[in-house]
């Protein structure tokens, strides 16, 4: 019995002493695009293709999505040997795209956004519903331009249908009202 207790004590001591070993981990690099994207180099810049799962998040707030999921400083550092005068970065998904222009320091200069079949903001939805009762929105297109992060031009082009009749309307995003598009 005495030898069994000594044997168990030696096994326990050996096990606990081995558990205290320090493991050093290798260096981890954080890239400029933490989301799982496909990166394509084009003659004018780089294109990041966003998967379908993240496309709804991207279309609801493209600039916020870009800042949350794309690090322009690391991107510029990775291209340090090329020394571009400015950077054109395209983010694309199945519903549309945004092209962002950055200066050499990584400051956002402007963006161009084009999307289709997006959820209209609440004010525009209410305006369309109030003025076109009984009509169904069959498709829409959203276009916007920004200077930095501020939207300077925003429009929604909407196709409505009621029975066999179709009508196209255009809504300015800054609440200037609805105008009929000429066919």
N, CA and C of each residue as an Amber inpcrd file, in Angstrom:
protein
   549
   0.8100000  -1.1820000   0.0000000   0.0000000   0.0000000   0.0000000
   0.8630000   1.2590000   0.0000000   1.9830000   1.1580000   0.7580000
   2.8950000   2.2890000   0.8380000   3.4960000   2.5870000  -0.5340000
   3.8690000   1.5510000  -1.2690000   4.4510000   1.7460000  -2.6020000
   3.4260000   2.3100000  -3.5810000   2.1580000   1.9360000  -3.4420000
   1.0990000   2.4690000  -4.3100000   0.9180000   3.9710000  -4.0820000
   0.9460000   4.4090000  -2.8510000   0.8000000   5.8370000  -2.5360000
   2.0070000   6.6080000  -3.0620000   3.1920000   6.0850000  -2.9020000
   4.4000000   6.7520000  -3.4170000   4.3560000   6.8070000  -4.9380000
   3.9290000   5.7120000  -5.5630000   3.8230000   5.6890000  -7.0300000
   2.8270000   6.7440000  -7.5360000   1.6530000   6.8450000  -6.9010000
   0.6570000   7.8430000  -7.2850000   1.1780000   9.2590000  -7.0550000
   1.9200000   9.4810000  -5.9850000   2.5060000  10.7810000  -5.7050000
   3.5140000  11.1610000  -6.7990000   4.3470000  10.2390000  -7.2250000
   5.3410000  10.5020000  -8.2870000   4.6300000  10.7910000  -9.6160000
   3.6000000  10.0520000  -9.9490000   2.8530000  10.2690000 -11.1880000
   2.1720000  11.6420000 -11.1710000   1.5440000  12.0060000 -10.0590000
   0.8680000  13.3000000  -9.9380000   1.8710000  14.4450000 -10.0380000
   3.0120000  14.3150000  -9.3660000   4.0470000  15.3520000  -9.4130000
   4.5760000  15.5100000 -10.8340000   4.8230000  14.4340000 -11.5190000
   5.3190000  14.4850000 -12.8980000   4.2880000  15.1250000 -13.8200000
   3.0290000  14.7770000 -13.6680000   1.9550000  15.3190000 -14.5030000
   1.8150000  16.8170000 -14.3010000   1.8020000  17.2670000 -13.0580000
   1.6250000  18.6980000 -12.7850000   2.8490000  19.5070000 -13.1980000
   4.0280000  18.9370000 -13.0940000   5.2260000  19.6830000 -13.4930000
   5.2940000  19.8260000 -15.0110000   4.8140000  18.8380000 -15.7440000
   4.7900000  18.9320000 -17.2070000   3.7340000  19.9170000 -17.6900000
   2.6650000  20.1030000 -16.9420000   1.5880000  21.0100000 -17.3240000
   2.0090000  22.4650000 -17.2100000   3.0680000  22.7760000 -16.5020000
   3.5110000  24.1480000 -16.2960000   4.4510000  24.6380000 -17.3930000
   4.6520000  23.8640000 -18.4360000   5.5520000  24.2530000 -19.5110000
   4.9600000  25.4210000 -20.3050000   5.7940000  26.4180000 -20.6190000
   5.3650000  27.6020000 -21.3610000   5.4950000  27.3180000 -22.8510000
   4.4090000  27.5950000 -23.5740000   4.4190000  27.4070000 -25.0230000
   4.4490000  28.7750000 -25.6860000   5.4360000  29.0290000 -26.4970000
   5.5320000  30.3070000 -27.2100000   4.8610000  30.1630000 -28.5710000
   3.9690000  31.1280000 -28.8570000   3.2570000  31.1230000 -30.1240000
   3.9880000  31.9980000 -31.1280000   3.8390000  31.6750000 -32.3770000
   4.4540000  32.4690000 -33.4290000   3.7230000  33.7900000 -33.6410000
   4.3390000  34.6680000 -34.3810000   3.7610000  35.9820000 -34.6650000
   2.5480000  35.8350000 -35.5740000   1.5090000  36.6040000 -35.2710000
   0.2870000  36.5770000 -36.0600000   0.1630000  37.9020000 -36.7910000
  -0.1010000  37.8510000 -38.0830000  -0.2990000  39.0650000 -38.8600000
  -1.7780000  39.2800000 -39.1050000  -2.2290000  40.5100000 -38.8930000
  -3.6030000  40.8750000 -39.1760000  -3.6040000  41.5620000 -40.5270000
  -4.3650000  41.0240000 -41.4670000  -4.3790000  41.5550000 -42.8210000
  -5.2640000  42.7710000 -42.9610000  -5.3450000  43.2940000 -44.1750000
  -6.1350000  44.4880000 -44.4340000  -7.5830000  44.1560000 -44.7400000
  -7.9330000  42.8980000 -44.8950000  -9.3170000  42.5080000 -45.1530000
  -9.6620000  41.3150000 -44.2750000 -10.1860000  41.5440000 -43.0490000
 -10.4690000  40.4160000 -42.1600000 -11.6150000  39.5360000 -42.6250000
 -12.4860000  40.0360000 -43.5000000 -13.5630000  39.2020000 -44.0030000
 -13.0120000  38.2840000 -45.0840000 -13.6930000  37.1940000 -45.3110000
 -13.2670000  36.2380000 -46.3140000 -13.6800000  36.7620000 -47.6880000
 -12.7520000  37.4050000 -48.3780000 -13.0580000  38.0020000 -49.6640000
 -12.0950000  37.5000000 -50.7210000 -12.5120000  37.6840000 -51.9410000
 -11.6450000  37.4220000 -53.0760000 -11.0900000  38.7700000 -53.5200000
  -9.7600000  38.8850000 -53.6240000  -9.1160000  40.1450000 -53.9900000
  -8.5940000  40.0180000 -55.4140000  -9.0030000  40.9680000 -56.2610000
  -8.6070000  40.9540000 -57.6670000  -7.8720000  42.2550000 -57.9780000
  -6.6740000  42.1660000 -58.5450000  -5.9430000  43.3650000 -58.9580000
  -6.3900000  43.7360000 -60.3640000  -6.8340000  44.9790000 -60.5090000
  -7.2660000  45.4980000 -61.8050000  -6.2560000  46.5480000 -62.2560000
  -6.3050000  46.9820000 -63.5240000  -5.3600000  48.0080000 -63.9620000
  -5.4730000  49.3230000 -63.1800000  -6.6750000  49.6630000 -62.7040000
  -6.8700000  50.9250000 -61.9960000  -6.8230000  50.7980000 -60.4840000
  -6.8630000  49.6070000 -59.9380000  -6.8960000  49.4530000 -58.4840000
  -7.1030000  48.0070000 -58.0890000  -7.8420000  47.8220000 -57.0070000
  -8.0900000  46.4940000 -56.4690000  -9.5800000  46.3160000 -56.2130000
 -10.0940000  45.1150000 -56.4340000 -11.4990000  44.8010000 -56.2340000
 -11.6140000  43.7220000 -55.1680000 -12.4950000  43.9670000 -54.1960000
 -12.7760000  42.9990000 -53.1420000 -14.1870000  42.4960000 -53.3540000
 -14.3280000  41.1950000 -53.5940000 -15.6340000  40.5850000 -53.8480000
 -16.1660000  40.0420000 -52.5280000 -17.3370000  40.5260000 -52.1240000
 -17.9400000  40.1700000 -50.8420000 -18.9000000  39.0080000 -51.0440000
 -18.8580000  38.0370000 -50.1460000 -19.7180000  36.8570000 -50.2770000
 -21.1840000  37.2170000 -50.0130000 -22.0800000  36.3190000 -50.4070000
 -23.5250000  36.5680000 -50.3140000 -23.9960000  36.7490000 -48.8800000
 -23.3630000  36.0870000 -47.9380000 -23.7870000  36.1650000 -46.5450000
 -23.6260000  37.5860000 -46.0120000 -22.5690000  38.2760000 -46.4100000
 -22.2920000  39.6240000 -45.9020000 -22.8750000  40.7220000 -46.7860000
 -23.5090000  40.3780000 -47.9110000 -23.9630000  41.4000000 -48.8570000
 -25.0720000  42.2850000 -48.2950000 -25.9600000  41.7660000 -47.4590000
 -27.0270000  42.5900000 -46.8820000 -26.4330000  43.6450000 -45.9540000
 -25.4640000  43.2350000 -45.1560000 -24.7770000  44.1870000 -44.2680000
 -24.0600000  45.2560000 -45.0980000 -23.4500000  44.8490000 -46.1940000
 -22.7260000  45.7760000 -47.0590000 -23.6710000  46.7770000 -47.7230000
 -24.8090000  46.3160000 -48.2450000 -25.7200000  47.2220000 -48.9410000
 -26.4300000  48.1810000 -47.9900000 -26.6140000  47.8090000 -46.7280000
 -27.3030000  48.7040000 -45.7990000 -26.4270000  49.8670000 -45.3480000
 -25.1190000  49.6760000 -45.2670000 -24.2040000  50.7460000 -44.8690000
 -22.8260000  50.4840000 -45.4890000 -22.6380000  50.8350000 -46.7650000
 -21.3920000  50.4870000 -47.4480000 -20.1350000  51.1050000 -46.8280000
 -20.1980000  52.3750000 -46.4510000 -19.0080000  53.0270000 -45.8980000
 -18.6820000  52.4600000 -44.5260000 -19.6910000  52.2510000 -43.6990000
 -19.4710000  51.6360000 -42.3850000 -18.9140000  50.2270000 -42.5150000
 -19.4350000  49.4640000 -43.4720000 -18.9500000  48.1090000 -43.7200000
 -17.4730000  48.1430000 -44.1290000 -17.1280000  49.1070000 -45.0000000
 -15.7450000  49.2140000 -45.4550000 -14.8220000  49.5200000 -44.2750000
 -15.1990000  50.4740000 -43.4230000 -14.3550000  50.8120000 -42.2800000
 -14.2570000  49.6750000 -41.2700000 -15.3230000  48.8860000 -41.1080000
 -15.2930000  47.7690000 -40.1640000 -14.4830000  46.5830000 -40.6810000
 -14.4290000  46.4030000 -42.0020000 -13.8540000  45.1840000 -42.5640000
 -12.6660000  45.3910000 -43.4940000 -12.1910000  46.6090000 -43.6080000
 -11.0750000  46.8760000 -44.5230000 -10.1550000  47.8950000 -43.8770000
  -8.8850000  47.5740000 -43.7620000  -7.8990000  48.4680000 -43.1490000
  -7.0180000  49.0490000 -44.2510000  -7.2880000  50.3030000 -44.6130000
  -6.5630000  50.9380000 -45.7190000  -5.0910000  51.1500000 -45.3720000
  -4.7630000  51.4150000 -44.1080000  -3.3630000  51.6340000 -43.7350000
  -2.5270000  50.3680000 -43.9570000  -3.0590000  49.2130000 -43.5290000
  -2.3390000  47.9570000 -43.7790000  -2.2650000  47.6560000 -45.2680000
  -3.3070000  48.0030000 -45.9950000  -3.3300000  47.7960000 -47.4390000
  -2.2420000  48.6300000 -48.1140000  -2.1160000  49.8980000 -47.7330000
  -1.0860000  50.7720000 -48.3030000   0.2990000  50.2550000 -47.9200000
   0.4530000  49.8110000 -46.6660000   1.7420000  49.2740000 -46.2200000
   2.1210000  48.0210000 -47.0130000   1.1390000  47.1880000 -47.3610000
   1.4170000  45.9800000 -48.1460000   1.8580000  46.3220000 -49.5670000
   1.4370000  47.4800000 -50.0750000   1.8070000  47.9130000 -51.4210000
   2.9330000  48.9380000 -51.4060000   3.6990000  49.0000000 -50.3340000
   4.6880000  50.0550000 -50.1250000   5.6710000  50.1810000 -51.2790000
   6.0020000  49.0810000 -51.9270000   6.9750000  49.1460000 -53.0160000
   6.4190000  49.7870000 -54.2850000   5.1020000  49.9140000 -54.4240000
   4.5160000  50.4500000 -55.6510000   4.3410000  51.9670000 -55.6280000
   4.1530000  52.5780000 -54.4750000   4.0390000  54.0400000 -54.3250000
   3.0510000  54.6660000 -55.2980000   1.7830000  54.4120000 -55.0900000
   0.7250000  55.0060000 -55.9050000   0.4500000  56.4270000 -55.4320000
  -0.0990000  57.2610000 -56.3040000  -0.4490000  58.6290000 -55.9100000
  -1.8040000  58.6670000 -55.2020000  -2.6870000  57.7330000 -55.5050000
  -3.9460000  57.5570000 -54.7830000  -4.3920000  56.1120000 -54.9880000
  -5.4130000  55.7200000 -54.2680000  -5.8360000  54.3180000 -54.2890000
  -7.3200000  54.2350000 -54.6150000  -7.6580000  53.3680000 -55.5570000
  -9.0430000  53.0980000 -55.9280000  -9.3530000  51.6800000 -55.4870000
 -10.3070000  51.5630000 -54.5720000 -10.6700000  50.2640000 -54.0270000
 -12.1430000  50.0180000 -54.3370000 -12.4560000  48.9020000 -54.9730000
 -13.8340000  48.5330000 -55.2830000 -14.2690000  47.4010000 -54.3630000
 -15.4530000  47.5500000 -53.7960000 -16.0630000  46.4830000 -53.0210000
 -17.3120000  46.0690000 -53.7750000 -17.4290000  44.7910000 -54.1030000
 -18.5420000  44.3130000 -54.9320000 -19.2530000  43.1560000 -54.2580000
 -20.5670000  43.1160000 -54.4720000 -21.3710000  41.9780000 -54.0460000
 -22.4100000  41.7260000 -55.1340000 -23.2780000  40.7530000 -54.9200000
 -24.2530000  40.3930000 -55.9470000 -25.2800000  41.4990000 -56.1780000
 -25.4800000  42.3950000 -55.2160000 -26.4750000  43.4670000 -55.3410000
 -25.9020000  44.7960000 -55.8170000 -24.5970000  44.9130000 -55.9480000
 -24.0320000  46.1740000 -56.4170000 -22.5960000  46.3550000 -55.9800000
 -22.1560000  47.6130000 -56.0120000 -20.7590000  47.8850000 -55.7130000
 -20.5610000  49.2920000 -55.1580000 -19.3960000  49.4840000 -54.5650000
 -18.9560000  50.7970000 -54.1280000 -17.4950000  50.9450000 -54.5150000
 -17.1690000  52.0620000 -55.1290000 -15.7910000  52.3760000 -55.4640000
 -15.3640000  53.5050000 -54.5380000 -14.2950000  53.2790000 -53.7840000
 -13.7940000  54.2700000 -52.8370000 -12.4280000  54.7530000 -53.2990000
 -12.2060000  56.0580000 -53.1840000 -10.9440000  56.6710000 -53.5750000
 -10.2480000  57.2100000 -52.3210000  -8.9930000  56.7990000 -52.1070000
  -8.2140000  57.2050000 -50.9460000  -6.9690000  57.9640000 -51.4010000
  -6.4860000  58.9110000 -50.5670000  -5.2200000  59.5790000 -50.8650000
  -4.0750000  58.7200000 -50.3360000  -2.8480000  59.2050000 -50.4630000
  -1.6800000  58.4070000 -50.0780000  -1.5820000  58.1700000 -48.5780000
  -2.2720000  58.9830000 -47.7800000  -2.2460000  58.8130000 -46.3270000
  -3.3680000  57.8980000 -45.8390000  -4.2380000  57.4690000 -46.7320000
  -5.3320000  56.5860000 -46.3530000  -6.6160000  57.3100000 -46.0040000
  -6.7060000  58.6020000 -46.2990000  -7.9350000  59.3600000 -46.0450000
  -8.9230000  59.1310000 -47.1800000 -10.1880000  58.9190000 -46.8350000
 -11.2290000  58.7070000 -47.8290000 -11.5280000  60.0190000 -48.5340000
 -11.3570000  60.0560000 -49.8590000 -11.6350000  61.2750000 -50.6270000
 -13.0670000  61.2790000 -51.1240000 -13.5290000  60.1720000 -51.7420000
 -14.8930000  60.1010000 -52.2610000 -15.2670000  58.6530000 -52.5150000
 -16.5920000  58.4410000 -52.6990000 -17.0790000  57.1200000 -53.0720000
 -18.1750000  57.2660000 -54.1200000 -18.3910000  56.2090000 -54.8760000
 -19.5080000  56.0790000 -55.8160000 -20.1820000  54.7510000 -55.4860000
 -21.4850000  54.7990000 -55.2170000 -22.2100000  53.5990000 -54.8190000
 -23.3370000  53.3180000 -55.8040000 -23.4610000  52.0750000 -56.2280000
 -24.5410000  51.6200000 -57.1100000 -25.0570000  50.2830000 -56.5930000
 -26.3490000  50.2540000 -56.2340000 -26.9550000  49.0260000 -55.7380000
 -28.3300000  48.8450000 -56.3590000 -28.7850000  47.5900000 -56.4070000
 -30.1250000  47.3010000 -56.9100000 -30.8900000  46.5220000 -55.8440000
 -32.2250000  46.6890000 -55.8720000 -33.1260000  45.9880000 -54.9640000
 -32.7150000  46.1180000 -53.5010000 -32.5770000  47.3790000 -53.0620000
 -32.2260000  47.6620000 -51.6710000 -33.4800000  48.0340000 -50.8820000
 -33.3990000  47.9580000 -49.5830000 -34.4820000  48.3860000 -48.7060000
 -34.4420000  49.9090000 -48.6410000 -35.5550000  50.5340000 -49.0310000
 -35.6160000  51.9920000 -48.9940000 -35.6390000  52.4870000 -47.5520000
 -35.0630000  53.6610000 -47.2990000 -35.1820000  54.2530000 -45.9570000
 -36.6500000  54.5000000 -45.6160000 -36.9520000  54.5620000 -44.3400000
 -38.3320000  54.6630000 -43.8780000 -39.0590000  55.8670000 -44.4730000
 -38.4240000  57.0210000 -44.5330000 -39.0810000  58.2260000 -45.0740000
 -39.4730000  58.0320000 -46.5430000 -38.6150000  57.4320000 -47.3490000
 -38.9200000  57.1980000 -48.7610000 -39.9920000  56.1230000 -48.9250000
 -39.9580000  55.0840000 -48.0860000 -41.0070000  54.0490000 -48.1550000
 -42.3680000  54.6440000 -47.8640000 -42.4390000  55.4780000 -46.8430000
 -43.7160000  56.1070000 -46.4930000 -44.2120000  57.0280000 -47.6020000
 -43.2970000  57.7600000 -48.2230000 -43.6810000  58.6740000 -49.2950000
 -44.2340000  57.9070000 -50.4950000 -43.5780000  56.8160000 -50.8680000
 -44.0550000  56.0020000 -51.9850000 -45.4000000  55.3750000 -51.6410000
 -45.5460000  54.8440000 -50.4400000 -46.8050000  54.2160000 -50.0360000
 -47.9480000  55.2280000 -50.0320000 -47.6910000  56.4110000 -49.5280000
 -48.7210000  57.4410000 -49.4290000 -49.1710000  57.9200000 -50.8180000
 -48.2600000  58.0830000 -51.7270000 -48.5770000  58.6270000 -53.0530000
 -48.9730000  57.5650000 -54.0790000 -48.6740000  56.2950000 -53.8330000
 -48.9330000  55.2430000 -54.8240000 -49.5920000  54.0400000 -54.1600000
 -50.7110000  54.2420000 -53.5200000 -51.4370000  53.1460000 -52.8710000
 -51.9270000  52.1640000 -53.9300000 -51.7500000  50.8750000 -53.6580000
 -52.1740000  49.8410000 -54.5870000 -51.0880000  49.4400000 -55.5800000
 -50.0220000  50.1930000 -55.6570000 -48.9130000  49.8820000 -56.5530000
 -47.9120000  48.9810000 -55.8250000 -47.2040000  48.1560000 -56.6000000
 -46.1960000  47.2630000 -56.0490000 -44.8340000  47.6400000 -56.6140000
 -43.8400000  47.7610000 -55.7410000 -42.4850000  48.0470000 -56.2090000
 -41.8800000  46.7490000 -56.7410000 -41.5240000  46.7230000 -58.0270000
 -40.9680000  45.5130000 -58.6240000 -39.4460000  45.5140000 -58.6210000
 -38.8310000  46.6870000 -58.6910000 -37.3690000  46.7780000 -58.5930000
 -36.9930000  48.2140000 -58.2760000 -35.7610000  48.3650000 -57.7950000
 -35.2450000  49.7100000 -57.5470000 -33.7360000  49.7370000 -57.7140000
 -33.2320000  50.9310000 -57.9090000 -31.7930000  51.1530000 -58.0200000
 -31.4290000  52.3240000 -57.1140000 -30.3030000  52.1750000 -56.4470000
 -29.8220000  53.2140000 -55.5430000 -28.4570000  53.6700000 -56.0310000
 -28.2830000  54.9830000 -56.1280000 -26.9950000  55.5550000 -56.5150000
 -26.6640000  56.6800000 -55.5680000 -25.4000000  56.7370000 -55.1670000
 -24.9700000  57.7970000 -54.2570000 -23.5160000  58.1490000 -54.5320000
 -23.1870000  59.4030000 -54.2440000 -21.8140000  59.8970000 -54.3120000
 -21.5240000  60.5790000 -52.9810000 -20.2840000  60.4490000 -52.5410000
 -19.8870000  61.0980000 -51.3010000 -18.5960000  61.8800000 -51.4960000
 -18.4010000  62.8640000 -50.6620000 -17.1200000  63.5580000 -50.4880000
 -16.6860000  63.1950000 -49.0830000 -15.6510000  62.4260000 -48.9580000
 -15.3010000  61.8840000 -47.6480000 -16.3950000  60.9220000 -47.2290000
 -16.9320000  61.1190000 -46.0220000 -18.0170000  60.2560000 -45.5430000
 -19.3950000  60.8770000 -45.7530000 -19.4630000  62.1180000 -46.2400000
 -20.7170000  62.8520000 -46.3650000 -21.3380000  62.6070000 -47.7400000
 -22.6100000  62.1880000 -47.7570000 -23.3190000  61.9390000 -49.0110000
 -23.6640000  63.2800000 -49.6580000 -23.2300000  63.4690000 -50.9080000
 -23.5130000  64.7150000 -51.6180000 -24.6280000  64.5500000 -52.6480000
 -24.8160000  63.3540000 -53.1680000 -25.8520000  63.1020000 -54.1730000
 -26.3880000  61.6960000 -53.9520000 -27.7090000  61.5720000 -53.8200000
 -28.3290000  60.2870000 -53.5240000 -29.6660000  60.2060000 -54.2570000
 -29.8690000  59.1560000 -55.0390000 -31.1380000  58.9800000 -55.7490000
 -31.5790000  57.5180000 -55.7110000 -32.9010000  57.3480000 -55.7150000
 -33.5300000  56.0410000 -55.8230000 -34.3660000  56.0540000 -57.0930000
 -34.1620000  55.0850000 -57.9720000 -35.0080000  54.9110000 -59.1550000
 -35.8380000  53.6630000 -58.9170000 -37.1580000  53.8470000 -58.9190000
 -38.0740000  52.7750000 -58.5280000 -39.0220000  52.4620000 -59.6700000
 -39.2500000  51.1810000 -59.9210000 -40.2380000  50.7350000 -60.8910000
 -41.4300000  50.1860000 -60.1180000 -42.6020000  50.7590000 -60.3980000
 -43.8410000  50.3510000 -59.7480000 -44.7430000  49.6690000 -60.7630000
 -45.5750000  48.7510000 -60.3010000 -46.5010000  48.0550000 -61.1860000
 -47.8450000  47.9060000 -60.5000000 -48.9070000  48.1410000 -61.2980000
 -50.2800000  47.9490000 -60.8210000 -51.0330000  47.3200000 -61.9730000
 -51.2610000  46.0220000 -61.8880000 -51.8890000  45.3010000 -63.0000000
 -50.9330000  45.2730000 -64.1820000 -51.4170000  45.7750000 -65.3500000
 -50.5790000  45.8230000 -66.5480000 -49.8080000  47.1390000 -66.6570000
 -50.0930000  48.0760000 -65.8040000 -49.4610000  49.3950000 -65.8660000
 -48.1480000  49.4010000 -65.0880000 -47.1470000  50.0680000 -65.6640000
 -45.8520000  50.2460000 -65.0150000 -45.5500000  51.7300000 -64.9510000
 -44.8830000  52.1150000 -63.9080000 -44.4990000  53.5060000 -63.7710000
 -43.1240000  53.5610000 -63.1090000 -42.2980000  54.4750000 -63.5870000
 -40.9680000  54.6690000 -63.0090000 -40.9370000  56.0030000 -62.2920000
 -40.4370000  55.9870000 -61.0850000 -40.3030000  57.2270000 -60.3240000
 -38.8650000  57.3710000 -59.8340000 -38.5060000  58.5940000 -59.5390000
 -37.1710000  58.9000000 -59.0610000 -37.3240000  59.6950000 -57.7680000
 -36.6360000  59.2660000 -56.7210000 -36.6970000  59.9430000 -55.4310000
 -35.2940000  60.4160000 -55.0730000 -35.1910000  61.7050000 -54.7700000
 -33.9250000  62.2390000 -54.2800000 -33.7810000  61.8280000 -52.8200000
 -32.6120000  61.3810000 -52.4550000 -32.3910000  60.8960000 -51.1020000
 -32.4250000  61.9720000 -50.0450000 -32.2870000  63.2260000 -50.4390000
 -32.2900000  64.3040000 -49.4540000 -33.6860000  64.8800000 -49.2620000
 -34.7080000  64.0520000 -49.4690000 -36.1190000  64.4120000 -49.2640000
 -36.5910000  65.5890000 -50.1060000 -36.1220000  65.6490000 -51.3570000
 -36.6120000  66.6920000 -52.2730000 -37.9000000  66.2810000 -52.9270000
 -38.3520000  65.0650000 -52.7280000 -39.6310000  64.6250000 -53.2550000
 -39.5070000  63.6670000 -54.4100000 -40.6690000  63.2590000 -54.9150000
 -40.7510000  62.2810000 -55.9920000 -40.9020000  63.0140000 -57.3110000
 -40.2140000  62.4980000 -58.3240000 -40.4200000  63.0160000 -59.6850000
 -40.6030000  61.8220000 -60.6030000 -41.4310000  61.9890000 -61.6170000
 -41.6580000  60.9140000 -62.5740000 -40.5340000  60.8830000 -63.5840000
 -40.0580000  59.7130000 -63.8650000 -39.0040000  59.5590000 -64.8650000
 -39.6490000  59.4720000 -66.2360000 -39.0090000  60.0740000 -67.1950000
 -39.5390000  60.0020000 -68.5620000 -39.1390000  58.6750000 -69.1830000
 -40.0520000  58.0970000 -69.9120000 -39.7920000  56.7940000 -70.5460000
 -39.4050000  56.9750000 -71.9820000
